[in-house]
Amino acid sequence: MASLNPESVDLAALADVLRAKLGDRVVGDVVARTKMRDAIADHLRCSELEAELLTDTMVGRGFVTRHVATDGTVSWILKVEES
């Protein structure tokens, strides 16, 4: 497996891929992040570590946001890019 250059990844396009695979909202705190990581690793054919770093980057740059409902349910919302 070749090493992934994270700078070469279009995060908006990756968010679109995640939305297509997982939906607009992924429920669960750790479970949802694991689903996103696994979907990224599968799509980019990268390691889980590289996919986890990309997940963190997407959260840090606002492509994915954490939402806690009044009942305590945690969801991760995938941002839709406005054109």
Biopython code that builds the backbone (N, CA, C, O; Angstrom):
import numpy as np
from Bio.PDB.StructureBuilder import StructureBuilder

atoms = [
    (1, "MET", "N", (0.845, -1.170, 0.000)),
    (1, "MET", "CA", (0.000, 0.000, 0.000)),
    (1, "MET", "C", (0.894, 1.237, 0.000)),
    (1, "MET", "O", (1.768, 1.386, 0.854)),
    (2, "ALA", "N", (0.666, 2.112, -0.959)),
    (2, "ALA", "CA", (1.450, 3.335, -1.057)),
    (2, "ALA", "C", (0.997, 4.323, 0.014)),
    (2, "ALA", "O", (-0.159, 4.317, 0.436)),
    (3, "SER", "N", (1.924, 5.163, 0.439)),
    (3, "SER", "CA", (1.603, 6.163, 1.441)),
    (3, "SER", "C", (0.726, 7.253, 0.831)),
    (3, "SER", "O", (0.941, 7.672, -0.306)),
    (4, "LEU", "N", (-0.247, 7.698, 1.586)),
    (4, "LEU", "CA", (-1.192, 8.713, 1.123)),
    (4, "LEU", "C", (-0.657, 10.095, 1.457)),
    (4, "LEU", "O", (-0.180, 10.332, 2.567)),
    (5, "ASN", "N", (-0.739, 11.006, 0.495)),
    (5, "ASN", "CA", (-0.398, 12.400, 0.744)),
    (5, "ASN", "C", (-1.696, 13.118, 1.113)),
    (5, "ASN", "O", (-2.512, 13.390, 0.232)),
    (6, "PRO", "N", (-1.908, 13.434, 2.409)),
    (6, "PRO", "CA", (-3.169, 14.036, 2.820)),
    (6, "PRO", "C", (-3.455, 15.379, 2.156)),
    (6, "PRO", "O", (-4.614, 15.769, 2.012)),
    (7, "GLU", "N", (-2.415, 16.078, 1.757)),
    (7, "GLU", "CA", (-2.588, 17.373, 1.086)),
    (7, "GLU", "C", (-3.221, 17.217, -0.293)),
    (7, "GLU", "O", (-3.761, 18.178, -0.839)),
    (8, "SER", "N", (-3.157, 16.024, -0.853)),
    (8, "SER", "CA", (-3.693, 15.799, -2.196)),
    (8, "SER", "C", (-5.166, 15.403, -2.178)),
    (8, "SER", "O", (-5.765, 15.210, -3.236)),
    (9, "VAL", "N", (-5.757, 15.280, -0.990)),
    (9, "VAL", "CA", (-7.139, 14.829, -0.873)),
    (9, "VAL", "C", (-8.083, 16.032, -0.868)),
    (9, "VAL", "O", (-7.919, 16.960, -0.076)),
    (10, "ASP", "N", (-9.060, 16.002, -1.753)),
    (10, "ASP", "CA", (-10.101, 17.028, -1.806)),
    (10, "ASP", "C", (-11.128, 16.671, -0.732)),
    (10, "ASP", "O", (-11.916, 15.741, -0.904)),
    (11, "LEU", "N", (-11.116, 17.412, 0.375)),
    (11, "LEU", "CA", (-11.970, 17.075, 1.511)),
    (11, "LEU", "C", (-13.453, 17.260, 1.199)),
    (11, "LEU", "O", (-14.287, 16.517, 1.716)),
    (12, "ALA", "N", (-13.790, 18.231, 0.369)),
    (12, "ALA", "CA", (-15.191, 18.429, -0.013)),
    (12, "ALA", "C", (-15.688, 17.227, -0.813)),
    (12, "ALA", "O", (-16.800, 16.746, -0.594)),
    (13, "ALA", "N", (-14.867, 16.749, -1.734)),
    (13, "ALA", "CA", (-15.243, 15.572, -2.524)),
    (13, "ALA", "C", (-15.319, 14.338, -1.633)),
    (13, "ALA", "O", (-16.191, 13.489, -1.821)),
    (14, "LEU", "N", (-14.419, 14.237, -0.674)),
    (14, "LEU", "CA", (-14.440, 13.110, 0.255)),
    (14, "LEU", "C", (-15.707, 13.153, 1.119)),
    (14, "LEU", "O", (-16.294, 12.109, 1.405)),
    (15, "ALA", "N", (-16.124, 14.337, 1.531)),
    (15, "ALA", "CA", (-17.381, 14.468, 2.282)),
    (15, "ALA", "C", (-18.559, 13.997, 1.432)),
    (15, "ALA", "O", (-19.482, 13.367, 1.948)),
    (16, "ASP", "N", (-18.533, 14.300, 0.127)),
    (16, "ASP", "CA", (-19.585, 13.827, -0.779)),
    (16, "ASP", "C", (-19.616, 12.302, -0.824)),
    (16, "ASP", "O", (-20.688, 11.695, -0.813)),
    (17, "VAL", "N", (-18.437, 11.687, -0.876)),
    (17, "VAL", "CA", (-18.342, 10.223, -0.899)),
    (17, "VAL", "C", (-18.918, 9.642, 0.394)),
    (17, "VAL", "O", (-19.678, 8.675, 0.363)),
    (18, "LEU", "N", (-18.553, 10.237, 1.520)),
    (18, "LEU", "CA", (-19.071, 9.751, 2.800)),
    (18, "LEU", "C", (-20.587, 9.900, 2.869)),
    (18, "LEU", "O", (-21.277, 8.999, 3.346)),
    (19, "ARG", "N", (-21.106, 11.025, 2.400)),
    (19, "ARG", "CA", (-22.560, 11.225, 2.397)),
    (19, "ARG", "C", (-23.253, 10.169, 1.551)),
    (19, "ARG", "O", (-24.301, 9.650, 1.936)),
    (20, "ALA", "N", (-22.670, 9.848, 0.393)),
    (20, "ALA", "CA", (-23.254, 8.829, -0.490)),
    (20, "ALA", "C", (-23.242, 7.448, 0.176)),
    (20, "ALA", "O", (-24.176, 6.666, 0.002)),
    (21, "LYS", "N", (-22.187, 7.151, 0.936)),
    (21, "LYS", "CA", (-22.066, 5.837, 1.579)),
    (21, "LYS", "C", (-22.808, 5.741, 2.902)),
    (21, "LYS", "O", (-23.360, 4.693, 3.234)),
    (22, "LEU", "N", (-22.822, 6.852, 3.671)),
    (22, "LEU", "CA", (-23.301, 6.785, 5.050)),
    (22, "LEU", "C", (-24.535, 7.641, 5.339)),
    (22, "LEU", "O", (-25.175, 7.469, 6.376)),
    (23, "GLY", "N", (-24.869, 8.552, 4.442)),
    (23, "GLY", "CA", (-25.971, 9.480, 4.693)),
    (23, "GLY", "C", (-25.451, 10.806, 5.234)),
    (23, "GLY", "O", (-24.253, 10.976, 5.460)),
    (24, "ASP", "N", (-26.376, 11.742, 5.437)),
    (24, "ASP", "CA", (-26.013, 13.086, 5.909)),
    (24, "ASP", "C", (-25.599, 13.123, 7.369)),
    (24, "ASP", "O", (-24.859, 14.013, 7.789)),
    (25, "ARG", "N", (-26.077, 12.154, 8.145)),
    (25, "ARG", "CA", (-25.850, 12.128, 9.590)),
    (25, "ARG", "C", (-25.492, 10.700, 9.979)),
    (25, "ARG", "O", (-26.183, 9.751, 9.608)),
    (26, "VAL", "N", (-24.411, 10.560, 10.729)),
    (26, "VAL", "CA", (-23.983, 9.245, 11.186)),
    (26, "VAL", "C", (-24.115, 9.244, 12.715)),
    (26, "VAL", "O", (-23.491, 10.053, 13.401)),
    (27, "VAL", "N", (-24.930, 8.330, 13.232)),
    (27, "VAL", "CA", (-25.255, 8.317, 14.658)),
    (27, "VAL", "C", (-24.242, 7.498, 15.443)),
    (27, "VAL", "O", (-23.784, 6.444, 15.002)),
    (28, "GLY", "N", (-23.909, 8.014, 16.614)),
    (28, "GLY", "CA", (-22.963, 7.362, 17.514)),
    (28, "GLY", "C", (-21.700, 8.189, 17.607)),
    (28, "GLY", "O", (-21.288, 8.815, 16.631)),
    (29, "ASP", "N", (-21.091, 8.194, 18.761)),
    (29, "ASP", "CA", (-19.888, 9.005, 18.912)),
    (29, "ASP", "C", (-18.688, 8.285, 18.302)),
    (29, "ASP", "O", (-18.201, 8.673, 17.240)),
    (30, "VAL", "N", (-18.226, 7.262, 18.958)),
    (30, "VAL", "CA", (-17.068, 6.511, 18.467)),
    (30, "VAL", "C", (-17.445, 5.633, 17.281)),
    (30, "VAL", "O", (-16.679, 5.522, 16.324)),
    (31, "VAL", "N", (-18.615, 5.011, 17.334)),
    (31, "VAL", "CA", (-19.048, 4.111, 16.258)),
    (31, "VAL", "C", (-19.137, 4.856, 14.924)),
    (31, "VAL", "O", (-18.717, 4.336, 13.890)),
    (32, "ALA", "N", (-19.680, 6.063, 14.950)),
    (32, "ALA", "CA", (-19.818, 6.840, 13.712)),
    (32, "ALA", "C", (-18.458, 7.231, 13.152)),
    (32, "ALA", "O", (-18.234, 7.165, 11.943)),
    (33, "ARG", "N", (-17.556, 7.635, 14.031)),
    (33, "ARG", "CA", (-16.208, 7.992, 13.555)),
    (33, "ARG", "C", (-15.514, 6.774, 12.952)),
    (33, "ARG", "O", (-14.782, 6.889, 11.969)),
    (34, "THR", "N", (-15.749, 5.613, 13.546)),
    (34, "THR", "CA", (-15.178, 4.384, 12.998)),
    (34, "THR", "C", (-15.758, 4.091, 11.621)),
    (34, "THR", "O", (-15.027, 3.693, 10.713)),
    (35, "LYS", "N", (-17.060, 4.283, 11.458)),
    (35, "LYS", "CA", (-17.690, 4.078, 10.146)),
    (35, "LYS", "C", (-17.106, 5.032, 9.110)),
    (35, "LYS", "O", (-16.830, 4.635, 7.979)),
    (36, "MET", "N", (-16.918, 6.298, 9.502)),
    (36, "MET", "CA", (-16.333, 7.270, 8.564)),
    (36, "MET", "C", (-14.900, 6.877, 8.216)),
    (36, "MET", "O", (-14.510, 6.905, 7.049)),
    (37, "ARG", "N", (-14.119, 6.510, 9.229)),
    (37, "ARG", "CA", (-12.734, 6.096, 8.996)),
    (37, "ARG", "C", (-12.672, 4.914, 8.042)),
    (37, "ARG", "O", (-11.876, 4.908, 7.103)),
    (38, "ASP", "N", (-13.512, 3.915, 8.282)),
    (38, "ASP", "CA", (-13.507, 2.722, 7.444)),
    (38, "ASP", "C", (-13.938, 3.041, 6.007)),
    (38, "ASP", "O", (-13.387, 2.487, 5.056)),
    (39, "ALA", "N", (-14.923, 3.934, 5.853)),
    (39, "ALA", "CA", (-15.370, 4.322, 4.511)),
    (39, "ALA", "C", (-14.268, 5.072, 3.769)),
    (39, "ALA", "O", (-14.083, 4.882, 2.567)),
    (40, "ILE", "N", (-13.537, 5.923, 4.486)),
    (40, "ILE", "CA", (-12.418, 6.655, 3.872)),
    (40, "ILE", "C", (-11.320, 5.682, 3.469)),
    (40, "ILE", "O", (-10.804, 5.759, 2.354)),
    (41, "ALA", "N", (-10.958, 4.767, 4.366)),
    (41, "ALA", "CA", (-9.902, 3.785, 4.067)),
    (41, "ALA", "C", (-10.279, 2.944, 2.856)),
    (41, "ALA", "O", (-9.436, 2.660, 2.004)),
    (42, "ASP", "N", (-11.538, 2.548, 2.779)),
    (42, "ASP", "CA", (-12.009, 1.747, 1.647)),
    (42, "ASP", "C", (-11.971, 2.552, 0.352)),
    (42, "ASP", "O", (-11.504, 2.059, -0.675)),
    (43, "HIS", "N", (-12.459, 3.783, 0.399)),
    (43, "HIS", "CA", (-12.527, 4.616, -0.804)),
    (43, "HIS", "C", (-11.139, 4.985, -1.327)),
    (43, "HIS", "O", (-10.882, 4.910, -2.529)),
    (44, "LEU", "N", (-10.252, 5.382, -0.424)),
    (44, "LEU", "CA", (-8.916, 5.830, -0.838)),
    (44, "LEU", "C", (-7.879, 4.712, -0.850)),
    (44, "LEU", "O", (-6.744, 4.911, -1.285)),
    (45, "ARG", "N", (-8.277, 3.534, -0.368)),
    (45, "ARG", "CA", (-7.360, 2.400, -0.255)),
    (45, "ARG", "C", (-6.098, 2.790, 0.525)),
    (45, "ARG", "O", (-4.965, 2.545, 0.111)),
    (46, "CYS", "N", (-6.367, 3.410, 1.675)),
    (46, "CYS", "CA", (-5.273, 3.836, 2.550)),
    (46, "CYS", "C", (-5.375, 3.074, 3.872)),
    (46, "CYS", "O", (-6.316, 2.311, 4.090)),
    (47, "SER", "N", (-4.421, 3.286, 4.725)),
    (47, "SER", "CA", (-4.426, 2.609, 6.022)),
    (47, "SER", "C", (-5.485, 3.225, 6.941)),
    (47, "SER", "O", (-5.960, 4.336, 6.705)),
    (48, "GLU", "N", (-5.842, 2.485, 7.986)),
    (48, "GLU", "CA", (-6.789, 3.012, 8.965)),
    (48, "GLU", "C", (-6.225, 4.247, 9.654)),
    (48, "GLU", "O", (-6.968, 5.183, 9.952)),
    (49, "LEU", "N", (-4.918, 4.262, 9.911)),
    (49, "LEU", "CA", (-4.288, 5.418, 10.541)),
    (49, "LEU", "C", (-4.409, 6.653, 9.645)),
    (49, "LEU", "O", (-4.771, 7.731, 10.116)),
    (50, "GLU", "N", (-4.105, 6.494, 8.350)),
    (50, "GLU", "CA", (-4.232, 7.621, 7.421)),
    (50, "GLU", "C", (-5.688, 8.089, 7.337)),
    (50, "GLU", "O", (-5.959, 9.289, 7.292)),
    (51, "ALA", "N", (-6.611, 7.141, 7.316)),
    (51, "ALA", "CA", (-8.035, 7.481, 7.251)),
    (51, "ALA", "C", (-8.479, 8.191, 8.532)),
    (51, "ALA", "O", (-9.291, 9.115, 8.479)),
    (52, "GLU", "N", (-7.954, 7.769, 9.672)),
    (52, "GLU", "CA", (-8.281, 8.429, 10.942)),
    (52, "GLU", "C", (-7.764, 9.865, 10.945)),
    (52, "GLU", "O", (-8.445, 10.777, 11.416)),
    (53, "LEU", "N", (-6.566, 10.057, 10.420)),
    (53, "LEU", "CA", (-6.014, 11.416, 10.338)),
    (53, "LEU", "C", (-6.862, 12.291, 9.413)),
    (53, "LEU", "O", (-7.077, 13.469, 9.697)),
    (54, "LEU", "N", (-7.338, 11.722, 8.319)),
    (54, "LEU", "CA", (-8.206, 12.475, 7.410)),
    (54, "LEU", "C", (-9.548, 12.782, 8.083)),
    (54, "LEU", "O", (-10.100, 13.865, 7.890)),
    (55, "THR", "N", (-10.069, 11.848, 8.862)),
    (55, "THR", "CA", (-11.307, 12.095, 9.611)),
    (55, "THR", "C", (-11.105, 13.267, 10.562)),
    (55, "THR", "O", (-11.941, 14.168, 10.627)),
    (56, "ASP", "N", (-10.001, 13.257, 11.299)),
    (56, "ASP", "CA", (-9.682, 14.357, 12.215)),
    (56, "ASP", "C", (-9.563, 15.685, 11.471)),
    (56, "ASP", "O", (-10.037, 16.714, 11.953)),
    (57, "THR", "N", (-8.934, 15.662, 10.304)),
    (57, "THR", "CA", (-8.775, 16.867, 9.496)),
    (57, "THR", "C", (-10.127, 17.383, 9.030)),
    (57, "THR", "O", (-10.375, 18.589, 9.051)),
    (58, "MET", "N", (-11.007, 16.470, 8.607)),
    (58, "MET", "CA", (-12.341, 16.875, 8.163)),
    (58, "MET", "C", (-13.131, 17.516, 9.300)),
    (58, "MET", "O", (-13.851, 18.492, 9.087)),
    (59, "VAL", "N", (-12.997, 16.970, 10.504)),
    (59, "VAL", "CA", (-13.665, 17.555, 11.670)),
    (59, "VAL", "C", (-13.064, 18.932, 11.953)),
    (59, "VAL", "O", (-13.795, 19.903, 12.151)),
    (60, "GLY", "N", (-11.754, 19.013, 11.972)),
    (60, "GLY", "CA", (-11.066, 20.267, 12.268)),
    (60, "GLY", "C", (-11.373, 21.382, 11.275)),
    (60, "GLY", "O", (-11.380, 22.558, 11.638)),
    (61, "ARG", "N", (-11.623, 21.017, 10.040)),
    (61, "ARG", "CA", (-11.898, 22.017, 8.999)),
    (61, "ARG", "C", (-13.384, 22.228, 8.739)),
    (61, "ARG", "O", (-13.765, 22.959, 7.825)),
    (62, "GLY", "N", (-14.223, 21.582, 9.549)),
    (62, "GLY", "CA", (-15.654, 21.837, 9.489)),
    (62, "GLY", "C", (-16.436, 21.054, 8.450)),
    (62, "GLY", "O", (-17.606, 21.353, 8.216)),
    (63, "PHE", "N", (-15.826, 20.063, 7.824)),
    (63, "PHE", "CA", (-16.555, 19.239, 6.860)),
    (63, "PHE", "C", (-17.468, 18.238, 7.575)),
    (63, "PHE", "O", (-18.445, 17.752, 7.006)),
    (64, "VAL", "N", (-17.131, 17.944, 8.820)),
    (64, "VAL", "CA", (-17.928, 17.060, 9.663)),
    (64, "VAL", "C", (-18.071, 17.754, 11.015)),
    (64, "VAL", "O", (-17.085, 18.220, 11.586)),
    (65, "THR", "N", (-19.304, 17.820, 11.524)),
    (65, "THR", "CA", (-19.521, 18.451, 12.825)),
    (65, "THR", "C", (-20.237, 17.486, 13.765)),
    (65, "THR", "O", (-21.049, 16.662, 13.343)),
    (66, "ARG", "N", (-19.916, 17.609, 15.037)),
    (66, "ARG", "CA", (-20.503, 16.765, 16.077)),
    (66, "ARG", "C", (-21.736, 17.461, 16.636)),
    (66, "ARG", "O", (-21.693, 18.646, 16.968)),
    (67, "HIS", "N", (-22.820, 16.728, 16.737)),
    (67, "HIS", "CA", (-24.076, 17.267, 17.271)),
    (67, "HIS", "C", (-24.557, 16.355, 18.391)),
    (67, "HIS", "O", (-24.591, 15.133, 18.241)),
    (68, "VAL", "N", (-24.930, 16.966, 19.521)),
    (68, "VAL", "CA", (-25.485, 16.197, 20.633)),
    (68, "VAL", "C", (-26.940, 16.626, 20.798)),
    (68, "VAL", "O", (-27.226, 17.796, 21.050)),
    (69, "ALA", "N", (-27.852, 15.671, 20.656)),
    (69, "ALA", "CA", (-29.280, 15.932, 20.807)),
    (69, "ALA", "C", (-29.618, 16.095, 22.289)),
    (69, "ALA", "O", (-28.814, 15.761, 23.159)),
    (70, "THR", "N", (-30.803, 16.605, 22.561)),
    (70, "THR", "CA", (-31.229, 16.829, 23.951)),
    (70, "THR", "C", (-31.280, 15.528, 24.755)),
    (70, "THR", "O", (-31.156, 15.547, 25.980)),
    (71, "ASP", "N", (-31.462, 14.399, 24.067)),
    (71, "ASP", "CA", (-31.476, 13.110, 24.772)),
    (71, "ASP", "C", (-30.077, 12.517, 24.939)),
    (71, "ASP", "O", (-29.924, 11.413, 25.461)),
    (72, "GLY", "N", (-29.055, 13.257, 24.494)),
    (72, "GLY", "CA", (-27.675, 12.808, 24.642)),
    (72, "GLY", "C", (-27.129, 12.024, 23.463)),
    (72, "GLY", "O", (-25.954, 11.658, 23.457)),
    (73, "THR", "N", (-27.971, 11.758, 22.457)),
    (73, "THR", "CA", (-27.518, 11.020, 21.274)),
    (73, "THR", "C", (-26.521, 11.875, 20.484)),
    (73, "THR", "O", (-26.779, 13.041, 20.184)),
    (74, "VAL", "N", (-25.398, 11.275, 20.163)),
    (74, "VAL", "CA", (-24.370, 11.980, 19.394)),
    (74, "VAL", "C", (-24.475, 11.592, 17.928)),
    (74, "VAL", "O", (-24.594, 10.415, 17.588)),
    (75, "SER", "N", (-24.428, 12.602, 17.065)),
    (75, "SER", "CA", (-24.412, 12.389, 15.619)),
    (75, "SER", "C", (-23.286, 13.214, 15.016)),
    (75, "SER", "O", (-22.912, 14.264, 15.538)),
    (76, "TRP", "N", (-22.768, 12.724, 13.930)),
    (76, "TRP", "CA", (-21.784, 13.470, 13.144)),
    (76, "TRP", "C", (-22.473, 13.860, 11.847)),
    (76, "TRP", "O", (-22.984, 13.005, 11.123)),
    (77, "ILE", "N", (-22.484, 15.150, 11.559)),
    (77, "ILE", "CA", (-23.193, 15.676, 10.397)),
    (77, "ILE", "C", (-22.177, 16.042, 9.322)),
    (77, "ILE", "O", (-21.212, 16.765, 9.570)),
    (78, "LEU", "N", (-22.421, 15.519, 8.117)),
    (78, "LEU", "CA", (-21.534, 15.785, 6.996)),
    (78, "LEU", "C", (-22.026, 17.032, 6.265)),
    (78, "LEU", "O", (-23.144, 17.075, 5.753)),
    (79, "LYS", "N", (-21.171, 18.033, 6.232)),
    (79, "LYS", "CA", (-21.507, 19.318, 5.643)),
    (79, "LYS", "C", (-21.689, 19.192, 4.125)),
    (79, "LYS", "O", (-20.950, 18.482, 3.443)),
    (80, "VAL", "N", (-22.697, 19.907, 3.629)),
    (80, "VAL", "CA", (-22.921, 19.973, 2.187)),
    (80, "VAL", "C", (-22.251, 21.250, 1.699)),
    (80, "VAL", "O", (-22.537, 22.338, 2.201)),
    (81, "GLU", "N", (-21.375, 21.120, 0.736)),
    (81, "GLU", "CA", (-20.694, 22.284, 0.153)),
    (81, "GLU", "C", (-21.672, 23.095, -0.662)),
    (81, "GLU", "O", (-22.394, 22.552, -1.497)),
    (82, "GLU", "N", (-21.699, 24.389, -0.425)),
    (82, "GLU", "CA", (-22.546, 25.273, -1.216)),
    (82, "GLU", "C", (-21.773, 25.751, -2.429)),
    (82, "GLU", "O", (-20.596, 26.099, -2.334)),
    (83, "SER", "N", (-22.461, 25.764, -3.593)),
    (83, "SER", "CA", (-21.775, 26.196, -4.803)),
    (83, "SER", "C", (-21.956, 27.660, -5.035)),
    (83, "SER", "O", (-21.442, 28.198, -6.016)),
]
sb = StructureBuilder()
sb.init_structure("model")
sb.init_model(0)
sb.init_chain("A")
sb.init_seg("    ")
for serial, (resi, resn, name, xyz) in enumerate(atoms, 1):
    if name == "N":
        sb.init_residue(resn, " ", resi, " ")
    sb.init_atom(name, np.array(xyz, "f"), 0.0, 1.0, " ", f" {name:<3s}", serial, name[0])
structure = sb.get_structure()
